[in-house]
Amino acid sequence: MIATRRRTELAPPLRDAEPRPFWLANPAHPAPPPRPPVAGKVETDLLVVGGGLTGLWTALHSLEQDPSASVMLVESSRLGEGASGRNGGFLSPSLTHGIANGLSRWPEEMDVLESLGRTNFAEIRSAVGRYRIDCAWAETGELEVATAVHQLPWLHEDAADARRFGWDAQVLDREQLHAEVSSPTYWGGLLRRDGLALVDPARLSWGLADAIESVGGHVHEHTAVTKLISAGARVRARTERAEVLAKRVVLATSAFPPLLRRIRRCVIPVYDYVLVTEPLGAEQLGPIGWTSRQGISDLGNRFHYYRLTEDARLLWGGYDAIYHFGGATGPGRDQRPETHNLLLEQLIDTFPSLAGVAFTHRWGGAIDTCSRFCVTFGTALSGRVAYAVGFTGLGVGASRFGAAVALDLVHRRETERTRLRMVRERPLPFPPEPARYLAVQATRAALARADERQGRRGPWLRLLDRIGAGFDS
């Protein structure tokens, strides 16, 4: 086992790993050539700002609703370069970052929200097939694992919630769980056989961009919108090289610096880190099992998520959540040796047979986090601008729902979606700095203490629960 002390230099097994997301730097599936930036003065019916999954679904969904409309999507860097190409590829039907989080906030709407989530999941599956998007779609099911005895009752609570909404959920004792996936750290598990697809999120993003262009939309990269200005009945979007005049604008900017002050108040960028191994052979996976290749997460407050890729690499991420003072972001924060080293230690503790395995990729990325831990919505500039941000993880599937809601809002359509309290309510805003930074650090410390004290939530976490900003997974 590797020593547990924090080191600022990378541990030897990680030094040769490419400091890039596997999905964006996979030699078997290279990124497409960059699309040209917007230049000059142009007009469009709908401008979508952000080339991640939310923006891509927004553009495609708009064109499917009205093929005669002109739709332009602009991305400041490369498509999928943000959170959409840096996550674990877990595509969940949940719109609320899990049933428990939804029940704690909108219990009277959960039947509708779960139904909409099922429909959303099915429509993503249908679109992947209809547009022939090669994103390694695999409906594997998922495992939640208890890594401490005090977590075992939580499995039964989660199973009851899942069954209430029609999911196939089975609590596994230690022996049953080890027959699925074996680890000395496991005490029990919850197997959900339905309701999760594993995908390559970058290839999903690139495939959606191709689909947009196939139905008449325009996609541009290296086009950073710097300002939105009301221009009569339209919105003027300024970039370094262009000016776009749009009837409507949807912002899908995730954790990137927002164009609206109201987004800055309710969304902060929190960094998450990931490792990927070399392809694993039978001698390495044999002691583990995992023949059904389920996506796995554990039940700690500081939780891990992990899965096998299409070519049998182990992707392992999560646990640490790092907020930088002032919400600072940038490529320099995508690498954090002390967190990558910690993830390595925890991976080997979980699967000792992988000691000595080589790692090919290591990275980090900012998650757009809001206080209710799932997507939030709003409008600006007399309703001509709408946004969907703050997914806080699990946005691979929920992004399509977020796109649909944003389009309803910017077109001023009253629908089943827009009538939801979840859509109409705003999350609790984060305080200004330095209180924001101190609050995040206090929450991280309190979550760590809760994990060490058999899940007991201290005064700070209980206060957050009372004001609607608590989260326990």
Protein Blocks (a to p, Z undefined) as FASTA:
>chain_A
ZZfbdcfbdcfklmmpccbdfklmcfklccdddddddehjdddfbdcedjbfklmmmmmm
mmmmmmmbccddddfbbghklmmlmcnoiacfbfngpjklmmmmmmmlmmmmmmmmmmmm
mmmmmmmmmnopaehpacebpadddfbfklmmmmmmmmmmmmmnopacddddfklmmmmp
gcfkbgbdcddfehiacddfklmmmmmmmmmmmnopacdehiacfbdcdehjaccdddfk
bccddfbdcddekjaccfbfklmmmpccddddddddddddfklmmmnnomnopacddfbf
bdcdddddfkopacdeejiacddehhiacjklmpcfklmmmmmmmmmmmmmmlgoiacfb
dcdddddddfkopacdddeehhiaccdehklpaklmmmmmmmmmmmmmmnopacfklmpm
klmpccddddddfklmmmmmmmmmmmmmmmmngopacfklmmmmmnopaccZZ
